[in-house]
C-alpha cells in the first residue's frame, strides 16, 4: 500500500485500516493519538469486555469504596469514539491472528487489517483448583466484572483474607479495613512489597496497615483454601487455620501473549518489540502490559498506566511513520488509607537507600546504585516525587548529603 507524506513525516492514508486488539488504557490511548495525529483511515478497536475502555486503578480504590460510579471510570465518553470515527467492537474475544492473510478473527468473522496493534494487557495469576482457587467467593482484582462480583462481600465485621502483599492486595486490604472488615494479608516472602520496593518502603506501608487494624503475616505460605463449594478459610503451611468469609488473590499478573504466540510472533517476557514498538512481523505492533521492549542493554516490560499511555502514543506515531524510538520514563502510584505513594524510576540494581524526611508525615526514599540515582519512593511528598522524577529523566544524581540537607528540593534541579 502506498503512503503519502504528511505533517513532520507522518503518514496519512484514508485507505489504511488500523485494527487494535485490546480496549484498555493502551488501546484507547493509541486510537486517540492516531486521530490526533491526523490519521484519516479506519480504526477498529476490539475488546473482550462489554464495557467501553475504562481506567483500572480506581477499581481497587474509589470504585470498590462506592465513591465512583461506573461511567466515571470510562476513559472517554461514548460520544468521543463516535465523533472520532473509532469503531468499538466489545464483548467478543479475538480468537485467531493470521499474519499471512493479515486478519484477526472475532465473533467468527475474519477482519482484515493493514496495521495491527496488540494492546492485550495482562491477566491476574489465580490459585489453582488444587489450592482452592475454584471455590466460590475467591476473587481477583483486575476487571470491572471482578470488582462487581466482590463488592457485596464488603460488609462490616466480615473476615477477608488477602493472598499477596503487593500493591493490588494492599489497596484492597485498605479498602476493606476502611469499610470495617477484619482483614488479614498473607505474604509468602519475608516482607510485603519485597519484589518492588526497599525494606524502608515495606516497613512504612506495613506500619500504616497495622495502625488501621490489618493483620499482616509475612513469611507465611498458603497451603490451600478450604470449603465445600464456598471458601470458609485458609490452611497455612505451618498448620494454622484462618477463617474467612471471602478471599482476594493478588499475586501478580501475566502478560496476555497467547494470541501473539499462537500466530508465531516473538515472545520474550511479553510480546517482543523493537525500539519502535514493532513486533517480529512488520505490520504488527504492541504496547502496554503485554509488550516488552529494549532497555538498558536488555528487555523491559512495565506494568503501569504511564507506560500503557506513553508506549501506545509512541506506537501510534510510529505506525504513521514517525520513526522515533520509545524511551520509557517509568512512574507509578498507589493509594492506601491516607497514604499517597508515588514512585519515579526503576530501582533495579540499587545498593543503598537515602531517606529524606518531609513535612508532617511525608518521607521519601531515594534509591542509588553507587553515585547514580535510580528511583524515588515518595510517601505523601509530591515535591520529592516531582523533583526526583525530573532528576532521573535528566540523568542527574545529587549527592546523598544534598538530598537530605537541601531545604528546598527544587534547588537540586538547578545544581
Secondary structure by P-SEA (a helix, b strand, c coil): cbbbbcccbbbbbccbbbbbccccaaaaaaaaaaaaaccccbbbbbbccccccccccccccccccccccccccccccaaaaaaaccccccccccccccccccbbbcccccccccbbbbcccccccccccccccccccccccccaaaaaaccccccccbbbbbccccaaaaaaaaaaaaaccbbbbbbcccccccccccaaaaaaaaaaaaaabbbbbcccccccccccccccccccccbbbbbbcbbbbccccccccaaaaaacccccccccccccccccccccccccccbbbbcccbbbbbbcaaaaaaaaaaaaaaaaccccccccccccccccccbbbbbccccccccbbbbbbccccbbbbbbbccccccbbbbcccaaaaaaaaaaaaacccccaaaaaccccccccccc
